[in-house]
Amino acid sequence: VMSVVRVPTPDQEDGRRRTRERERLVKEQTGHLNRIKALLRTVGLAADKLGRPDWATRWLAQQRDWQGQPLRPLLVAELTREHARLMLVREQLEVLAEQPMPQPISTTSHQLMRLKGLGPVISATLTSELLWKDFKNRREVASYTGLTPSAWRSGGVEHDQGISKAGNRRARYVAVELAWLWLKNQPQSALSRWFHGRVGEQRGRIRRIAIVALARKLVVALWRFVTTGLLPTDAVLKA
C-alpha cells in the first residue's frame, strides 16, 4: 500500500497540465475519427484524406453512397461538423506541442530522452506524473505506479490477486506502454534479457503478467537513472 503523502507545489501541479490536456485531446481526436468512419460505413464508404482542411468541400462532396446516389444532406452536415471538430482538436494538439515545458520537467524529460526508445511524450508524462516526486526507495516508486503485487491471505490460503492498481493510473499506463517499447528498442539490455528468459516463446496471459513485472522494474531503473545517473544495465543511449 502506498501510504506516503507528498503534496505537489503549485508549480509542480501546474506542470502536469500539458501532458494531461494532451491525453484528453488525443482521446477526443480518436472519438471524432471513429465517428466519421462509422457514419461513412453506413453508406458503404471508407474515410479518406481526413487530414485535409477542405475535406468536406472537396472529397466528401464528390462521394456517392453504395447505390450510386448523392449523400443525404443531413448526413453531409453531420460529417462536416464532426470534421470541423476534428480539425480543431488537431490544431490544439499542434499548439500544445509547441508550448514549452516547465524547467524541472524539461530537464528530467530530456535526460530520459537520451535513452533509445524514449520519446518526448512518454518522457514528459513519466516526469510530470511520477519522477517529480522525492521517493526514498524503489518500493515507493513501484507502489506509486500501482504495479506492486497484491497478495491475499486467509489462514493457510495464500494467492496473488495481481497488481494493486492503487497508484497513479497515468504513470502506470505509460510504464506498461514503455515496457513494450523497451523490448523493441533495447533488446540487449539486462531488463529485456530478463523478460525473454522468463517468458521464452509463451504468449497470452503469461506474457501480459511478465510485461507488468518488466514495467515495474523499468520505472525503478529510470528513477535511479534520473536521480543518480546510473544507466540501466546494458541500455543504449541515442547516438
N, C-alpha and C positions, 0 to 999 in steps of 0.2 A: 504494500500500500504506500502510495506517495503522500507523505504527511508534512513535507517541508513546504512552508509558505513563504515566498519572496515576492512581494508586491512590486510590479514594474514601475519605474518612474514615468511621469507624463511623456517624456521624450521617447522612452522605450515603447510605451503603448502606442504612441503616435506613429512610430516607425513600422509597426505591424500593418498599418492600413494599406500600404501599397500592395503587398502580396495578397492580402485578404480581398481587396477590391478586385484584383486580377482574377482570383479564384471565382468570384461571383460572376464577373463578366464572361469568363470562358464558359461557365455553365449556361449563361444566357445565350451566348453565341451558338452553342450546341443545340439548345432548345429551338432557336429560330431556324437553324439549318434543318433539323429533323422535321419541323412543322412544314417548311416549304417542300421538302422532298415527299412528305406524306400526302400533302394536298395535290401535288403533281401526279403522284401514283394513282390517285382516284380517277384520273382521266387518261391513264396509260402513258404518262410522260416521265422521263428521267431528268432530274435537275442538271443544268449545265451553266457554266460561266457565272456562277453566283457572286463571284468577287467583283464583277463589273458594276460601277455605279449606275450605268444606264441599262441594267439587265431587264428591267420591267418594260422599258420603252422599245428595246431592240429585240432581245432574244424572246422574251415572253410574248410580245405582240405578234410574233410570227408563228407561234405554235398552234397546232391543231390537236384535238383530242383523238382517242382511238378510233372514232368513227369518221375522222377527217373533217370535223366541224370546228368552227372557231370556239375558243374557250368562253364560257359564260361570264358575263360582266361582273357579277358579284364575286366569282372565284378570282378573276383577274384583280379586282380591287383588294381582296383579302391578301393575295400573294404580293401585291405591290406594297401594301402596308407592312407586311411581315418582312419583306426585303429591306424596306427603309429602316426598320428597327435593327436588322442585322448589320446594315452599314453603319448605323450609329454606334453599335457596340464595338465594331471593329475600329472605328475612328477613336473611340475612347481607349481601347487597348493600345493603339499606337501612341496616344498621348501619354498613357501610363508608362509605356516602355521607355519614353524619353525623359521621364521625371527622375531626377537624381535621388539616390537613396541617402538616408542619414549616414553621417560619417562612421559611427561604430559598426553599423550593419554593413556598410560598403566595404570596410576594411576586412572584416571576417569573411564576407562573401567572396571577395577577391582572393583571399587566401585559400578558400575551398576550391575555387575555380582553377587553381594551379594543378589540381588532381585531374587526370584524364577521366572523362565520363561525367564530370560535374559541370553543368551549365549554369547560366545566371539565374534562372527561375528556381531550380532546386536549391542552389546555394543561398539565395536570398530568403527563401521560405524556411530552410533549416536554421538560418541565422536569426531571423525575426521571431520564429516560433519556439526555438529550442536553445541555441547556442549563446544567446544573450544572457542566460542565467548563470549564476555562480554556483555550480554544482560542486559538492565536496568529494564525490566518488562516483564510480561507474554505475553503482546500483541506483543512485538518484537519477542519473541520465536515463537509464532504461525504464525506471518507474515513471518518469515524467512523460515518456512517449507511450506508456501503456503497453509495452512489449514484454513485460515480465510474466512468467508463468503464474497461473492462479491455481494453487493446489486445493484439493478438498479432502478433508479428513473426518472420519466418524468412526470412533472405536478402532478396530483393526483394519478398516477400509480406507484406502488412500488412492486417489487418482487425480490426474491433471485435467482441469477444466479449460485449458487453453490460455491465451494471454488475457491480462486483466482488462485492457481497453479503458483504463481509468485515467489515462493522461491526456495529453494534447492530441486531439484527433488529426489535426493538420500535420503535425510533426510525424505522427505515426504513418499516415498515408504516404507522405513524401519519403519516409525512411524505407518503406516496403518497395515503392517505385524505384528508389535509388538502388536497392539491393539487386533488382533485376538488371539495371543498367550497369552495375558494378561487375556482374558476371560477364557481361558482354565486353566492357571496355578495360577491365583489369583482370583478364583470365589467369595471369601468372601470379597474382597476389596471394598471400597466405590465406586470406579470407575466402577467395574463390576456390582455392585448392581444398580448403576445409569443407566447403559446400559440396563439391563434386565427390570428395572422398566419402562423405556421409550419405549422399543421395545416389550416386552412381547413375545408372540408367533408369531409375524408377521415375514414374510420373504420377500425376494426380495428387492425392492428399499428402503423401509423404513429402513431395516436393514443395507443396504450399506451406507445410509446417516448417520445413527447413529454411525456406526463404524468410520467414518471420524471424527465425533464430539468427540468420545472417544479418537481417536488418538491425536486430538488437546489438550484435557485435560491431556492426558498421558504425552506428551512431556513437558508440563508445569510442571507437577508434578515431572518428572525426573530432569528437570532443577533445581527445588527447592531442590531436594534431593542431587544433586552433589554440589550445591553452598552453601547450608545452613545445609545439613544433615537431613532435615525434611523428614521423611519417608512418602510415600503416605499412606493415611488413611486406616488402616486395611490391609495393604500389608504385605506379609510374606517374611522373609529372608530365605535364604537357610540354611539348618541345618549344 
